[in-house]
């Protein structure tokens, strides 16, 4: 078998194309919303809830992820995949019609829940259908699927927001949803799961709901600081968050125990930082620097193209060294992100050159996560082969959803605090950048405990 081209040959060809289509749709949505979120928040008079545009999506995505892992283990990925696409589409319609910020957040939550379900199905299909030598390549396809959306998505979203309305961004995704459903469903119907659910699997959904509620309380409390009520609500949320998080994540994740726990810990932190930095870079450009949304969208596109380029490079390097350099590639990627994060605050504080600095920051951030993200996924699949495919997929998805919700929500809370405390908004955004920088540093420490070599 020729592993270099195996993902585009039988029996993998149809599934690979289906994955590309589904991920491309999610990429369009994510990049477009990042671009138009400031317009959405201003138009619906919800600047104080800006962080919730992303956190509502991510928290619901977490819940959908855990539910999907249970259903996949019982019935296979086909039915959850259909349900996820339907809920995603319903969320698009609700957000497009939203008359106020709370309704828009309901739509975003449905989008997130649906995305959590069908993206987990995609991860499960990778575990079931691709051997280890091909997983790095198909995970790189995840990143490559962002290329076309990165080239046109943010710019088109910005143009629509400026010349027409941000609502067209959500309407415009519906045809892509229909196309992805028609072209990918036959492949998913043929995938069967051979594992039975674990004895505690049925409890995971309730635990995920508890985690989402606790995180919502935590972020709500943070947004009410420095009022005393905010302190009490945040503490209550923290008490709700820790126990379910310990149950959902692999044992030892909080201390980055060597092996899968370290992979999940490191990945969750650098993913959180990437999306947090990207979100607040766009906010800084459009709100503080008064750049047009389409201009900010092009900056996001540059970072995404950098991500795709690095993902392609890491796949070639993996073929060259047989996977032995995976840990080093993750660590090098995080170092690139660290440098990019250090440049982000300069976008606010330098008198001129904010666009150039934002582009440099996004290029470094994108290249870094492009090295680290697909490689960490391959490491996770390799060191967790005794777990069911649904649980493996859920571990990766939780790493990709929970910590970004916290990092973006915390940054949004800092923006709200800057308004209620009389700070300059620039200080609030700078504080949000500082949080993301700290997460990258901790992620790099956790990455020192990744496995050095892949299993034979």
SENUDREN-301909 format. One record per residue (C-alpha): residue number from 1; chain; x, y, z. Coordinates in Angstrom, 1 decimal. Layout:
! SENUDREN-301909
- n, chain, c1, c2, c3
- NUM, A, X, Y, Z
...
//
This chain:
! SENUDREN-301909
- n, chain, c1, c2, c3
- 1, A, 0.0, 0.0, 0.0
- 2, A, 1.3, 3.5, -0.9
- 3, A, 0.7, 5.6, 2.2
- 4, A, 1.7, 8.8, 0.5
- 5, A, -1.4, 8.8, -1.6
- 6, A, -3.5, 6.3, 0.3
- 7, A, -6.2, 8.7, 1.6
- 8, A, -7.3, 9.5, -2.0
- 9, A, -7.3, 5.9, -3.1
- 10, A, -9.8, 3.2, -2.5
- 11, A, -11.2, 2.3, 0.0
- 12, A, -10.6, 5.8, 1.5
- 13, A, -11.4, 8.1, -1.4
- 14, A, -15.1, 8.7, -0.8
- 15, A, -14.6, 9.2, 2.9
- 16, A, -11.7, 11.6, 2.4
- 17, A, -13.8, 13.7, 0.0
- 18, A, -16.7, 13.7, 2.4
- 19, A, -14.5, 14.9, 5.3
- 20, A, -13.1, 17.7, 3.1
- 21, A, -16.7, 18.9, 2.3
- 22, A, -17.9, 18.8, 5.9
- 23, A, -14.9, 20.5, 7.4
- 24, A, -14.9, 23.2, 4.7
- 25, A, -18.4, 24.1, 5.7
- 26, A, -17.4, 24.4, 9.4
- 27, A, -14.4, 26.5, 8.3
- 28, A, -16.6, 28.9, 6.4
- 29, A, -18.8, 29.3, 9.4
- 30, A, -16.0, 29.8, 11.9
- 31, A, -14.0, 32.3, 9.8
- 32, A, -17.1, 34.3, 8.7
- 33, A, -18.5, 34.6, 12.3
- 34, A, -15.1, 35.7, 13.6
- 35, A, -15.1, 38.5, 11.0
- 36, A, -18.7, 39.7, 11.5
- 37, A, -19.1, 39.2, 15.3
- 38, A, -18.3, 42.8, 16.2
- 39, A, -21.0, 44.0, 13.7
- 40, A, -23.4, 41.5, 15.1
- 41, A, -22.8, 42.6, 18.7
- 42, A, -23.1, 46.3, 17.9
- 43, A, -26.2, 45.9, 15.7
- 44, A, -28.0, 43.8, 18.4
- 45, A, -26.8, 46.1, 21.2
- 46, A, -24.8, 43.3, 22.9
- 47, A, -21.2, 44.4, 23.2
- 48, A, -21.2, 43.3, 26.8
- 49, A, -22.1, 39.8, 25.5
- 50, A, -19.5, 39.8, 22.7
- 51, A, -17.6, 36.9, 24.2
- 52, A, -20.7, 34.8, 24.4
- 53, A, -21.1, 34.8, 20.6
- 54, A, -18.2, 32.3, 20.7
- 55, A, -18.6, 30.8, 24.1
- 56, A, -22.3, 29.8, 23.5
- 57, A, -21.2, 28.0, 20.4
- 58, A, -18.3, 26.3, 22.1
- 59, A, -20.1, 25.2, 25.2
- 60, A, -22.9, 23.7, 23.2
- 61, A, -20.4, 22.0, 21.0
- 62, A, -18.9, 20.4, 24.0
- 63, A, -22.3, 19.0, 25.0
- 64, A, -22.9, 17.7, 21.5
- 65, A, -19.5, 16.1, 21.4
- 66, A, -20.1, 14.0, 24.5
- 67, A, -23.6, 13.0, 23.4
- 68, A, -22.3, 12.0, 20.0
- 69, A, -19.5, 9.8, 21.4
- 70, A, -22.1, 7.7, 23.3
- 71, A, -24.4, 7.4, 20.2
- 72, A, -21.5, 6.5, 17.9
- 73, A, -20.4, 3.7, 20.2
- 74, A, -24.0, 2.3, 20.2
- 75, A, -25.2, 2.9, 16.7
- 76, A, -22.4, 4.1, 14.5
- 77, A, -21.8, 7.6, 13.2
- 78, A, -24.5, 7.8, 10.5
- 79, A, -27.6, 8.9, 12.6
- 80, A, -25.7, 11.3, 14.8
- 81, A, -24.1, 12.8, 11.7
- 82, A, -27.6, 13.5, 10.2
- 83, A, -28.9, 15.0, 13.5
- 84, A, -25.8, 17.2, 13.8
- 85, A, -26.2, 18.7, 10.4
- 86, A, -29.9, 19.4, 10.9
- 87, A, -29.3, 21.2, 14.2
- 88, A, -26.5, 23.2, 12.7
- 89, A, -28.8, 24.3, 9.9
- 90, A, -31.5, 25.3, 12.4
- 91, A, -29.1, 27.4, 14.4
- 92, A, -28.1, 29.2, 11.2
- 93, A, -31.7, 30.1, 10.5
- 94, A, -32.3, 31.3, 14.1
- 95, A, -29.2, 33.5, 14.1
- 96, A, -30.0, 35.0, 10.7
- 97, A, -33.5, 36.1, 12.0
- 98, A, -32.4, 37.1, 15.5
- 99, A, -34.0, 40.4, 16.6
- 100, A, -31.8, 40.7, 19.7
- 101, A, -28.6, 39.3, 21.3
- 102, A, -30.2, 36.5, 23.4
- 103, A, -32.0, 35.0, 20.4
- 104, A, -28.7, 35.2, 18.4
- 105, A, -27.0, 33.3, 21.2
- 106, A, -29.6, 30.6, 21.1
- 107, A, -28.9, 30.2, 17.4
- 108, A, -25.2, 30.1, 18.0
- 109, A, -25.7, 27.4, 20.7
- 110, A, -27.6, 25.2, 18.2
- 111, A, -24.9, 25.7, 15.7
- 112, A, -22.3, 24.6, 18.2
- 113, A, -24.3, 21.6, 19.4
- 114, A, -24.8, 20.4, 15.8
- 115, A, -21.1, 21.0, 14.9
- 116, A, -20.0, 19.1, 18.0
- 117, A, -22.1, 16.1, 17.0
- 118, A, -21.0, 15.8, 13.3
- 119, A, -17.4, 16.8, 13.8
- 120, A, -17.1, 14.0, 16.4
- 121, A, -18.5, 11.6, 13.8
- 122, A, -15.8, 12.7, 11.4
- 123, A, -13.1, 12.1, 14.0
- 124, A, -14.6, 8.6, 14.7
- 125, A, -14.5, 7.8, 11.0
- 126, A, -10.8, 8.6, 11.0
- 127, A, -10.2, 6.2, 13.9
- 128, A, -12.3, 3.4, 12.3
- 129, A, -11.2, 3.7, 8.7
- 130, A, -7.6, 5.0, 8.6
- 131, A, -4.5, 3.3, 10.0
- 132, A, -1.9, 5.3, 11.9
- 133, A, 0.4, 6.0, 9.0
- 134, A, -2.5, 7.7, 7.2
- 135, A, -4.0, 9.6, 10.1
- 136, A, -1.5, 12.4, 10.0
- 137, A, -2.4, 12.9, 6.3
- 138, A, -6.1, 12.9, 6.8
- 139, A, -5.8, 15.2, 9.9
- 140, A, -3.7, 17.5, 7.6
- 141, A, -6.7, 17.5, 5.2
- 142, A, -8.6, 19.1, 8.1
- 143, A, -6.3, 22.1, 7.8
- 144, A, -6.2, 22.0, 4.0
- 145, A, -9.9, 22.2, 4.0
- 146, A, -9.6, 25.7, 5.4
- 147, A, -7.7, 27.0, 2.3
- 148, A, -10.6, 28.0, 0.1
- 149, A, -12.7, 29.3, 3.1
- 150, A, -9.6, 31.3, 4.2
- 151, A, -9.1, 32.8, 0.7
- 152, A, -12.7, 34.0, 0.3
- 153, A, -14.7, 33.5, 3.5
- 154, A, -13.6, 36.3, 5.8
- 155, A, -13.4, 38.8, 2.9
- 156, A, -16.8, 37.9, 1.6
- 157, A, -18.2, 38.0, 5.2
- 158, A, -16.7, 41.4, 5.7
- 159, A, -18.1, 42.8, 2.4
- 160, A, -21.6, 41.4, 3.2
- 161, A, -21.5, 43.0, 6.7
- 162, A, -20.4, 46.4, 5.3
- 163, A, -22.5, 46.7, 2.2
- 164, A, -25.6, 44.7, 3.2
- 165, A, -26.0, 42.9, 6.6
- 166, A, -24.1, 40.4, 8.7
- 167, A, -27.3, 38.2, 8.5
- 168, A, -26.5, 37.1, 5.0
- 169, A, -23.4, 35.3, 6.3
- 170, A, -25.6, 32.8, 8.1
- 171, A, -28.1, 32.5, 5.2
- 172, A, -25.2, 31.9, 2.8
- 173, A, -24.0, 28.8, 4.6
- 174, A, -27.3, 26.9, 4.1
- 175, A, -26.5, 25.8, 0.5
- 176, A, -23.1, 24.5, 1.7
- 177, A, -24.9, 22.5, 4.4
- 178, A, -27.2, 20.9, 1.9
- 179, A, -24.4, 20.0, -0.4
- 180, A, -22.3, 18.5, 2.4
- 181, A, -25.2, 16.4, 3.5
- 182, A, -26.0, 15.0, 0.1
- 183, A, -22.4, 14.1, -0.7
- 184, A, -21.2, 12.7, 2.6
- 185, A, -24.2, 10.8, 4.0
- 186, A, -23.8, 7.7, 1.8
- 187, A, -20.3, 7.2, 3.1
- 188, A, -21.3, 7.6, 6.7
- 189, A, -24.1, 5.1, 6.3
- 190, A, -21.6, 2.5, 5.3
- 191, A, -19.5, 3.0, 8.5
- 192, A, -20.3, 0.6, 11.3
- 193, A, -19.0, 0.7, 14.9
- 194, A, -17.9, -2.6, 16.4
- 195, A, -17.4, -1.4, 20.0
- 196, A, -20.0, -1.5, 22.8
- 197, A, -20.3, 1.6, 25.1
- 198, A, -18.4, 1.7, 28.3
- 199, A, -20.4, 1.0, 31.5
- 200, A, -20.3, 4.7, 32.5
- 201, A, -20.8, 6.1, 29.0
- 202, A, -24.5, 6.9, 29.4
- 203, A, -23.6, 9.2, 32.3
- 204, A, -21.3, 11.3, 30.2
- 205, A, -24.0, 13.4, 28.6
- 206, A, -25.4, 14.5, 32.0
- 207, A, -21.8, 15.3, 33.1
- 208, A, -21.3, 17.4, 30.0
- 209, A, -24.5, 19.3, 30.7
- 210, A, -23.3, 20.0, 34.2
- 211, A, -20.0, 21.2, 32.8
- 212, A, -21.7, 23.5, 30.3
- 213, A, -23.9, 25.0, 33.0
- 214, A, -21.0, 25.5, 35.4
- 215, A, -18.9, 27.1, 32.7
- 216, A, -21.8, 29.4, 31.8
- 217, A, -22.1, 30.5, 35.5
- 218, A, -18.4, 31.0, 35.7
- 219, A, -18.3, 33.3, 32.6
- 220, A, -21.5, 35.1, 33.7
- 221, A, -19.9, 35.8, 37.1
- 222, A, -16.7, 37.0, 35.5
- 223, A, -18.7, 39.4, 33.3
- 224, A, -20.3, 40.9, 36.4
- 225, A, -17.0, 41.7, 38.1
- 226, A, -16.0, 43.7, 40.1
- 227, A, -19.5, 43.5, 41.7
- 228, A, -19.8, 41.2, 44.6
- 229, A, -22.6, 39.3, 42.9
- 230, A, -20.2, 38.5, 40.1
- 231, A, -17.7, 37.0, 42.6
- 232, A, -20.4, 34.7, 44.0
- 233, A, -21.7, 33.5, 40.6
- 234, A, -18.1, 32.9, 39.4
- 235, A, -17.3, 30.8, 42.4
- 236, A, -20.5, 28.8, 42.0
- 237, A, -19.6, 28.2, 38.4
- 238, A, -16.1, 27.1, 39.4
- 239, A, -17.5, 24.5, 41.8
- 240, A, -19.8, 23.2, 39.1
- 241, A, -17.0, 23.0, 36.5
- 242, A, -14.2, 21.0, 38.2
- 243, A, -15.9, 17.7, 39.1
- 244, A, -17.4, 17.0, 35.6
- 245, A, -14.2, 18.1, 33.9
- 246, A, -12.3, 15.5, 35.9
- 247, A, -14.8, 12.8, 34.8
- 248, A, -14.8, 13.8, 31.1
- 249, A, -11.1, 14.1, 30.5
- 250, A, -8.5, 11.4, 30.8
- 251, A, -7.2, 10.9, 34.3
- 252, A, -4.1, 13.1, 34.9
- 253, A, -5.0, 15.8, 32.4
- 254, A, -4.9, 18.5, 35.0
- 255, A, -1.3, 17.7, 35.8
- 256, A, -0.4, 16.8, 32.2
- 257, A, 0.5, 13.2, 33.1
- 258, A, 2.7, 11.6, 30.4
- 259, A, 0.8, 10.1, 27.5
- 260, A, -2.8, 10.9, 26.4
- 261, A, -3.4, 13.3, 29.4
- 262, A, -0.5, 15.5, 28.3
- 263, A, -1.7, 15.5, 24.7
- 264, A, -5.2, 16.6, 25.7
- 265, A, -3.8, 19.2, 28.2
- 266, A, -1.4, 20.7, 25.7
- 267, A, -3.8, 20.7, 22.8
- 268, A, -6.6, 22.2, 24.7
- 269, A, -4.4, 25.1, 25.9
- 270, A, -2.8, 26.0, 22.5
- 271, A, -6.1, 25.7, 20.7
- 272, A, -7.8, 28.0, 23.3
- 273, A, -5.0, 30.5, 22.8
- 274, A, -5.2, 30.5, 19.0
- 275, A, -8.9, 31.1, 18.8
- 276, A, -8.8, 33.6, 21.6
- 277, A, -6.0, 35.6, 20.0
- 278, A, -7.7, 35.5, 16.6
- 279, A, -11.0, 36.7, 18.1
- 280, A, -9.6, 39.6, 19.9
- 281, A, -7.2, 40.6, 17.1
- 282, A, -10.3, 41.1, 14.9
- 283, A, -12.0, 43.0, 17.7
- 284, A, -9.0, 45.3, 18.2
- 285, A, -8.7, 46.0, 14.5
- 286, A, -12.4, 46.8, 13.9
- 287, A, -13.2, 48.5, 17.3
- 288, A, -10.0, 50.2, 18.4
- 289, A, -8.3, 50.8, 15.1
- 290, A, -11.6, 51.3, 13.2
- 291, A, -10.6, 49.0, 10.3
- 292, A, -13.3, 47.7, 8.0
- 293, A, -14.6, 44.1, 8.7
- 294, A, -13.4, 43.0, 5.2
- 295, A, -9.9, 44.1, 6.0
- 296, A, -9.9, 42.3, 9.3
- 297, A, -11.2, 39.3, 7.5
- 298, A, -8.2, 39.3, 5.2
- 299, A, -5.9, 39.2, 8.2
- 300, A, -7.8, 36.1, 9.5
- 301, A, -7.4, 34.6, 6.1
- 302, A, -3.6, 35.0, 6.1
- 303, A, -3.4, 33.2, 9.4
- 304, A, -5.5, 30.3, 8.2
- 305, A, -3.4, 29.9, 5.1
- 306, A, -0.4, 29.8, 7.3
- 307, A, -2.1, 27.0, 9.3
- 308, A, -2.8, 25.0, 6.1
- 309, A, 0.8, 25.4, 4.9
- 310, A, 2.3, 24.1, 8.1
- 311, A, -0.2, 21.2, 8.2
- 312, A, 0.9, 20.1, 4.8
- 313, A, 4.6, 20.4, 5.9
- 314, A, 4.1, 18.3, 9.0
- 315, A, 2.5, 15.6, 7.0
- 316, A, 5.5, 15.4, 4.7
- 317, A, 7.9, 15.4, 7.7
- 318, A, 5.9, 12.6, 9.3
- 319, A, 6.3, 10.5, 6.3
- 320, A, 10.0, 11.2, 6.3
- 321, A, 10.7, 10.2, 9.9
- 322, A, 8.0, 7.6, 10.4
- 323, A, 6.3, 9.6, 13.1
- 324, A, 9.4, 9.8, 15.4
- 325, A, 9.5, 13.6, 15.4
- 326, A, 5.9, 14.2, 16.3
- 327, A, 6.6, 15.5, 19.9
- 328, A, 9.2, 17.9, 18.6
- 329, A, 6.9, 19.2, 15.9
- 330, A, 4.2, 20.0, 18.5
- 331, A, 6.7, 21.8, 20.7
- 332, A, 8.2, 23.8, 17.8
- 333, A, 4.6, 24.8, 16.7
- 334, A, 3.8, 26.0, 20.2
- 335, A, 7.0, 28.1, 20.2
- 336, A, 5.9, 29.8, 16.9
- 337, A, 2.6, 30.5, 18.6
- 338, A, 4.3, 32.0, 21.6
- 339, A, 6.1, 34.5, 19.4
- 340, A, 2.9, 35.4, 17.5
- 341, A, 1.1, 35.9, 20.8
- 342, A, 3.8, 38.3, 21.9
- 343, A, 3.2, 40.5, 18.8
- 344, A, -0.6, 40.7, 19.3
- 345, A, -0.7, 43.5, 21.9
- 346, A, 1.5, 45.7, 19.6
- 347, A, -1.5, 45.9, 17.3
- 348, A, -3.1, 48.1, 19.9
- 349, A, -0.2, 50.2, 21.1
- 350, A, 1.9, 51.1, 18.1
- 351, A, 0.7, 54.3, 16.4
- 352, A, 1.0, 53.0, 12.9
- 353, A, 1.6, 49.6, 11.3
- 354, A, -1.2, 47.9, 13.2
- 355, A, -2.2, 45.9, 10.1
- 356, A, 1.3, 44.7, 9.4
- 357, A, 1.7, 43.6, 13.0
- 358, A, -1.6, 41.8, 13.0
- 359, A, -0.6, 40.0, 9.8
- 360, A, 2.8, 38.9, 11.3
- 361, A, 1.1, 37.8, 14.5
- 362, A, -1.5, 35.7, 12.5
- 363, A, 1.1, 34.1, 10.3
- 364, A, 3.2, 32.9, 13.2
- 365, A, 0.1, 31.8, 15.1
- 366, A, -1.3, 29.9, 12.1
- 367, A, 2.0, 28.3, 11.3
- 368, A, 2.5, 27.2, 14.8
- 369, A, -1.0, 25.6, 15.2
- 370, A, -0.6, 24.1, 11.8
- 371, A, 2.4, 22.1, 13.0
- 372, A, 0.9, 21.2, 16.4
- 373, A, -2.8, 20.5, 15.9
- 374, A, -2.8, 17.6, 13.4
- 375, A, 0.3, 16.1, 14.9
- 376, A, -1.2, 16.1, 18.4
- 377, A, -4.3, 14.4, 17.0
- 378, A, -2.2, 11.6, 15.5
- 379, A, -0.3, 11.2, 18.9
- 380, A, -3.7, 11.0, 20.7
- 381, A, -5.0, 8.3, 18.4
- 382, A, -1.8, 6.4, 18.6
- 383, A, -1.5, 6.3, 22.4
- 384, A, -5.2, 5.7, 23.1
- 385, A, -5.8, 2.7, 20.9
- 386, A, -7.6, 0.7, 23.6
- 387, A, -10.3, 3.3, 24.0
- 388, A, -13.4, 3.3, 21.9
- 389, A, -13.5, 5.5, 18.9
- 390, A, -16.3, 7.7, 20.3
- 391, A, -14.3, 8.3, 23.5
- 392, A, -11.1, 9.2, 21.6
- 393, A, -13.0, 11.6, 19.4
- 394, A, -14.7, 13.2, 22.5
- 395, A, -11.3, 13.7, 24.2
- 396, A, -10.0, 15.6, 21.2
- 397, A, -13.2, 17.6, 20.7
- 398, A, -13.3, 18.5, 24.4
- 399, A, -9.7, 19.7, 24.1
- 400, A, -10.8, 21.8, 21.1
- 401, A, -14.0, 23.3, 22.6
- 402, A, -13.9, 23.7, 26.4
- 403, A, -10.7, 25.7, 26.8
- 404, A, -11.5, 28.1, 23.9
- 405, A, -14.9, 28.7, 25.5
- 406, A, -13.1, 29.7, 28.7
- 407, A, -10.3, 31.7, 27.1
- 408, A, -12.7, 33.7, 24.8
- 409, A, -15.3, 34.0, 27.6
- 410, A, -12.7, 35.3, 30.0
- 411, A, -11.4, 37.8, 27.5
- 412, A, -15.0, 38.9, 26.9
- 413, A, -15.4, 39.3, 30.6
- 414, A, -12.3, 41.5, 30.7
- 415, A, -13.8, 43.7, 28.0
- 416, A, -17.0, 44.0, 30.1
- 417, A, -15.0, 44.8, 33.2
- 418, A, -13.1, 47.5, 31.3
- 419, A, -16.5, 49.2, 30.6
- 420, A, -18.0, 48.9, 34.0
- 421, A, -14.8, 49.9, 35.8
- 422, A, -14.1, 52.9, 33.6
- 423, A, -10.9, 51.5, 32.1
- 424, A, -9.9, 52.3, 28.5
- 425, A, -11.2, 49.6, 26.3
- 426, A, -7.6, 49.1, 25.0
- 427, A, -6.6, 47.9, 28.5
- 428, A, -9.3, 45.3, 28.5
- 429, A, -8.2, 44.0, 25.1
- 430, A, -4.6, 43.9, 26.2
- 431, A, -5.6, 41.9, 29.3
- 432, A, -7.4, 39.5, 27.0
- 433, A, -4.2, 39.1, 25.0
- 434, A, -2.2, 38.5, 28.2
- 435, A, -4.5, 35.6, 29.1
- 436, A, -3.9, 33.9, 25.8
- 437, A, -0.2, 34.3, 26.1
- 438, A, -0.2, 32.6, 29.5
- 439, A, -2.1, 29.7, 28.1
- 440, A, 0.5, 29.1, 25.4
- 441, A, 3.3, 29.1, 28.0
- 442, A, 1.5, 26.4, 30.1
- 443, A, 0.8, 24.5, 26.9
- 444, A, 4.5, 24.4, 26.1
- 445, A, 5.2, 23.0, 29.5
- 446, A, 2.6, 20.3, 29.1
- 447, A, 4.1, 19.4, 25.7
- 448, A, 7.3, 18.4, 27.3
- 449, A, 5.4, 15.3, 28.5
- 450, A, 4.2, 14.1, 25.2
- 451, A, 5.3, 10.6, 24.0
- 452, A, 8.7, 10.7, 22.2
- 453, A, 8.0, 8.0, 19.7
- 454, A, 4.9, 6.5, 18.2
- 455, A, 4.0, 2.9, 18.7
- 456, A, 5.1, 0.4, 16.3
//
